[in-house]
Amino acid sequence: MEPALRQGLTEGLRYLHSWVVAQAPTNLKLATSLRLRFTDYRDQTEPDTVFYDPARPLTWADFTAAPRPGPHAAAVFPSFAYAGQPRVVNGVLQLNLRLKVFVVRSSSWVSAAARGPTTSTTSSAISTWLSWWPSGLSAGSPPPA
């Protein structure tokens, strides 16, 4: 009985080893490391959305929602999304993520007073936010206070 158990166990382990060796280079569950790569989505194809692009900074025209009453001169609604497809190459999980950082125009608004030539504190704060948009997001730095 012992030789039969020994042979069964040996063949089972041999099969498992050959399966792991065959699957390791391409099986997601057997990946040994991860390689992340981020790319920016810069297409400007949606009329209500401004996607991050250093060559296309935000302008006052991007704030299309009606101004709301209250103490604030403007509101901007940034967000992000990502899409990616994993693949395993030689045991390494390669994940290419396409990062979509954007502002929704129809949710962002600015009051008429803030658009004017004044240099009030509120207008300066909005200008600071607008100047941060092209560079701050990709660098991962927090927005200005």
C-alpha positions as CSV (number, residue, x, y, z in Angstrom):
1,M,0.0,0.0,0.0
2,E,2.8,2.4,0.9
3,P,4.5,2.2,-2.6
4,A,1.1,3.0,-4.3
5,L,0.6,6.1,-2.0
6,R,4.2,7.2,-2.6
7,Q,3.8,6.9,-6.3
8,G,0.5,8.7,-6.3
9,L,1.9,11.6,-4.2
10,T,5.1,11.8,-6.4
11,E,3.1,11.9,-9.6
12,G,0.7,14.5,-8.2
13,L,3.6,16.7,-7.2
14,R,5.3,16.2,-10.5
15,Y,2.1,17.2,-12.4
16,L,1.6,20.3,-10.1
17,H,5.2,21.3,-10.7
18,S,4.9,21.0,-14.5
19,W,1.6,22.9,-14.5
20,V,3.2,25.8,-12.5
21,V,6.2,25.9,-14.8
22,A,4.0,26.0,-17.8
23,Q,1.5,28.6,-16.4
24,A,3.8,30.9,-14.5
25,P,4.9,33.1,-17.5
26,T,1.3,34.0,-18.5
27,N,-1.1,33.3,-15.6
28,L,-2.2,36.4,-13.7
29,K,-2.6,34.5,-10.4
30,L,1.0,33.3,-10.6
31,A,2.6,36.7,-11.4
32,T,5.7,37.4,-9.3
33,S,5.9,41.2,-9.7
34,L,3.9,44.2,-10.9
35,R,4.9,46.9,-13.4
36,L,2.6,49.9,-13.5
37,R,2.6,52.4,-16.3
38,F,0.4,55.5,-16.4
39,T,-0.5,57.5,-19.5
40,D,-2.7,60.6,-19.7
41,Y,-5.9,60.6,-21.7
42,R,-5.7,63.9,-23.6
43,D,-8.4,63.5,-26.2
44,Q,-10.9,66.4,-26.2
45,T,-13.8,64.6,-27.8
46,E,-16.6,65.1,-25.3
47,P,-18.4,68.5,-25.5
48,D,-19.2,68.7,-21.7
49,T,-15.8,67.5,-20.5
50,V,-12.3,69.0,-20.4
51,F,-9.6,66.4,-20.1
52,Y,-6.3,67.3,-18.6
53,D,-3.8,68.4,-21.2
54,P,-0.9,70.8,-20.4
55,A,-1.4,72.3,-23.9
56,R,-5.0,73.1,-23.1
57,P,-5.4,74.9,-19.7
58,L,-8.9,75.7,-18.3
59,T,-10.5,79.0,-19.3
60,W,-13.5,80.9,-17.9
61,A,-15.4,79.6,-20.9
62,D,-15.2,76.1,-19.4
63,F,-17.4,77.2,-16.5
64,T,-20.8,76.8,-18.2
65,A,-23.2,76.1,-15.3
66,A,-25.3,79.0,-14.0
67,P,-23.8,80.8,-11.0
68,R,-25.2,79.9,-7.6
69,P,-26.0,82.4,-4.9
70,G,-23.7,82.3,-1.9
71,P,-20.3,83.4,-0.6
72,H,-18.3,81.6,-3.3
73,A,-17.3,83.2,-6.6
74,A,-16.9,79.9,-8.5
75,A,-17.0,76.2,-8.3
76,V,-15.1,73.6,-10.3
77,F,-15.9,69.9,-10.4
78,P,-12.7,67.9,-11.2
79,S,-12.7,64.2,-11.2
80,F,-10.6,61.3,-12.5
81,A,-11.2,57.8,-13.9
82,Y,-8.9,55.2,-15.3
83,A,-9.0,52.3,-17.7
84,G,-6.5,49.5,-18.0
85,Q,-5.9,46.0,-19.2
86,P,-3.6,43.7,-17.3
87,R,-1.3,41.2,-19.0
88,V,1.3,38.9,-17.8
89,V,4.7,38.7,-19.6
90,N,7.4,36.4,-18.3
91,G,5.7,36.2,-14.9
92,V,5.4,40.0,-14.5
93,L,2.0,41.6,-14.3
94,Q,2.1,44.6,-16.6
95,L,-0.7,47.1,-16.0
96,N,-1.0,50.0,-18.4
97,L,-3.4,52.5,-16.9
98,R,-4.9,55.3,-18.9
99,L,-5.6,58.1,-16.4
100,K,-8.5,60.4,-17.3
101,V,-8.4,63.6,-15.2
102,F,-11.2,66.0,-16.2
103,V,-13.5,68.8,-15.3
104,V,-17.3,68.7,-16.1
105,R,-18.2,72.0,-17.7
106,S,-21.9,71.9,-17.0
107,S,-21.3,71.4,-13.3
108,S,-18.6,74.1,-13.0
109,W,-19.6,77.8,-12.6
110,V,-18.2,81.2,-12.1
111,S,-20.0,84.4,-11.1
112,A,-19.9,87.4,-13.4
113,A,-18.1,89.5,-10.8
114,A,-15.3,86.9,-10.6
115,R,-14.9,87.0,-14.4
116,G,-14.3,90.7,-14.3
117,P,-11.0,92.5,-14.2
118,T,-11.0,92.9,-10.4
119,T,-8.2,91.3,-8.4
120,S,-10.2,90.4,-5.3
121,T,-9.1,87.6,-3.0
122,T,-11.7,85.3,-4.5
123,S,-10.7,86.0,-8.1
124,S,-7.1,85.5,-7.1
125,A,-7.9,82.2,-5.6
126,I,-9.7,81.0,-8.8
127,S,-6.8,82.2,-10.9
128,T,-4.5,80.2,-8.6
129,W,-6.7,77.1,-9.1
130,L,-6.7,77.7,-12.9
131,S,-2.9,78.0,-12.9
132,W,-2.5,74.8,-10.8
133,W,-4.6,72.8,-13.2
134,P,-2.1,72.3,-16.0
135,S,0.8,71.2,-13.9
136,G,-0.4,70.1,-10.4
137,L,-2.3,67.1,-11.4
138,S,0.4,65.2,-13.2
139,A,2.9,66.0,-10.6
140,G,0.7,64.7,-7.9
141,S,1.0,67.8,-5.8
142,P,-2.0,69.0,-3.7
143,P,-4.0,72.0,-4.9
144,P,-3.2,75.4,-3.5
145,A,-5.0,76.3,-0.3
